Amino acid sequence: MIGAIPAAARRKENQHPARRTFQALRIEVNGELQVIEPSLQAAVKRLRPGGRAAVITFHSLEDRIVKQVFGKMASPCECPPDFPVCTCGKKPIVTRITKKPILPSDAEIAENPRARSAKLRVVEKI
C-alpha cells in the first residue's frame, strides 16, 4: 500500500499511508463527487437575489468541481471568444465574491490542524 503513494507525498505528510486509499474508497462508495454539482445548483436556485452561497472544500477534487460550477454560473456564455457580441443569450446568475479561495491562516491551522486543507469559495446571486 505504501508504494501507491508517491515518495514526495509520503515525506510531506505525517499521516498513515492508508489514509488516502480509504478516502478514495469512501468518496467513490458514497458518490460524493457526483452530488456536488446538482447540490450547488439547487442551493443557488433557492437563494434570493443578494443571497450568498459559501462552500468549504477539503480536497482538490471537490474544490475543482466547486470552482467550475461557480465559474459556469458566473459566466455561462457559450459563444466563441472571438465573437464581438454574445449571441447565446445566457446571463450570469451569480457573481464571484472570492476569485481565489480563502485559505486558513497559520494561527487557525495551529489551533485546528484539520483546517489545513480547507478552501472557502463564495458566490452571490444576482
Secondary structure, DSSP 4 states (H G I P E B T S, - for coil): -GGGS-HHHHHH--S-TTHHHHHHHHHHHHTTTTTHHHHHHHHHHHSPTT-EEEEEESSHHHHHHHHHHHHHHH----S-TT-SS--S-----EEES-SS-B---HHHHHH-GGGGG-EEEEEEE-
